[in-house]
Amino acid sequence: MPWGGVGLITSCASAVPLGADRGGEVLHQPVVSSNLKSIAYDPGGRILEVLFKSGAVYQYYQVPPSAYKDLLEANSKGRHLARFVKGKFPYRMVSPSS
């Protein structure tokens, strides 16, 4: 899938910690949600990483800082993710559900 499209990216190498390419690591922030456990954002790479309570981890690419901020401030994190992130940004599954 070209970067301009929206969908599952399957040709990426295995995941590295967010921010590792710039000498740091971006930590996950726990969130209050029935479906999401935590989220992390790498502003340099514009990558949003979401850990679901199922254990699945997804990375969304080309996500602007404002979209991350809006997700953090949303009353329903899962609903906000489904409405404003999924289907809007390229993504890939980093780790399947456990």
Backbone torsions as a table, in degrees:
resi	resn	phi	psi	omega
1	MET	NA	123.9	177.1
2	PRO	-65.7	152.9	-178.3
3	TRP	-59.1	-27.3	-179.3
4	GLY	-71.7	-21.2	-179.3
5	GLY	-87.5	172.1	178.4
6	VAL	-117.3	126.7	178.1
7	GLY	162.0	-173.2	-177.7
8	LEU	-73.7	130.4	177.9
9	ILE	-98.6	120.8	-176.4
10	THR	-112.6	-6.8	-174.1
11	SER	-98.9	7.4	-179.3
12	CYS	-78.9	152.7	173.1
13	ALA	-68.3	172.5	-179.0
14	SER	-60.6	153.4	-173.8
15	ALA	-68.1	145.8	171.7
16	VAL	-117.8	157.3	178.1
17	PRO	-55.1	141.5	179.0
18	LEU	-58.7	134.4	178.2
19	GLY	84.1	-4.2	-176.6
20	ALA	-63.0	-31.2	-179.6
21	ASP	-70.5	-12.3	178.0
22	ARG	-114.1	19.9	173.6
23	GLY	84.6	7.5	180.0
24	GLY	-135.7	-179.4	175.4
25	GLU	-134.3	134.4	179.6
26	VAL	-91.6	126.7	-176.9
27	LEU	-91.0	149.3	176.9
28	HIS	-74.3	143.5	177.5
29	GLN	-109.1	120.7	177.6
30	PRO	-61.5	144.8	178.3
31	VAL	-129.1	154.2	175.2
32	VAL	-88.1	112.4	-176.1
33	SER	-163.8	150.1	176.5
34	SER	-79.6	-17.6	-174.9
35	ASN	-119.0	-30.9	-177.3
36	LEU	-102.4	141.2	177.4
37	LYS	-96.3	-45.9	-179.1
38	SER	-158.8	163.2	176.8
39	ILE	-137.5	153.4	176.1
40	ALA	-138.0	152.8	179.3
41	TYR	-139.2	131.5	175.8
42	ASP	-107.6	101.2	-176.9
43	PRO	-64.9	-32.0	179.6
44	GLY	-66.5	-41.1	179.3
45	GLY	-93.6	-7.9	-177.4
46	ARG	54.9	46.0	-179.0
47	ILE	-114.4	127.8	174.3
48	LEU	-104.1	126.6	177.7
49	GLU	-115.3	132.5	-176.6
50	VAL	-123.4	126.8	173.5
51	LEU	-103.3	117.8	178.8
52	PHE	-87.2	156.9	178.7
53	LYS	-62.4	-21.7	177.0
54	SER	-71.0	-15.4	-176.5
55	GLY	102.7	-12.8	178.6
56	ALA	-68.9	143.3	176.9
57	VAL	-125.0	129.5	177.7
58	TYR	-123.1	145.0	172.2
59	GLN	-114.8	133.0	177.0
60	TYR	-112.7	133.7	-172.7
61	TYR	-107.9	156.0	179.1
62	GLN	62.6	33.2	-179.0
63	VAL	-88.9	120.8	179.9
64	PRO	-71.5	154.1	179.1
65	PRO	-54.5	-34.0	-179.3
66	SER	-63.9	-34.7	178.9
67	ALA	-68.1	-38.2	176.0
68	TYR	-65.0	-46.1	179.4
69	LYS	-59.9	-44.7	179.2
70	ASP	-62.0	-38.8	177.9
71	LEU	-64.1	-44.7	178.6
72	LEU	-60.0	-36.2	-175.5
73	GLU	-88.8	-7.7	-176.5
74	ALA	-67.8	141.8	176.2
75	ASN	-65.5	-40.4	177.5
76	SER	-116.7	103.2	-177.3
77	LYS	-63.4	-44.9	-179.1
78	GLY	-63.6	-42.8	179.0
79	ARG	-65.3	-42.2	179.5
80	HIS	-63.4	-44.7	178.7
81	LEU	-58.6	-47.1	-178.6
82	ALA	-63.4	-36.1	-174.2
83	ARG	-85.7	-36.3	-171.3
84	PHE	-117.4	-6.2	-179.5
85	VAL	-118.9	-55.1	-179.9
86	LYS	-60.8	132.4	179.9
87	GLY	81.4	-5.3	-179.7
88	LYS	-106.5	-25.0	-176.0
89	PHE	-130.4	147.2	173.8
90	PRO	-59.2	148.3	-177.8
91	TYR	-150.7	167.9	170.0
92	ARG	-151.8	151.9	175.1
93	MET	-83.1	124.8	-179.9
94	VAL	-88.5	-38.4	-177.4
95	SER	-146.6	130.7	179.0
96	PRO	-73.8	171.5	176.6
97	SER	-61.3	149.9	179.6
98	SER	-86.9	NA	NA
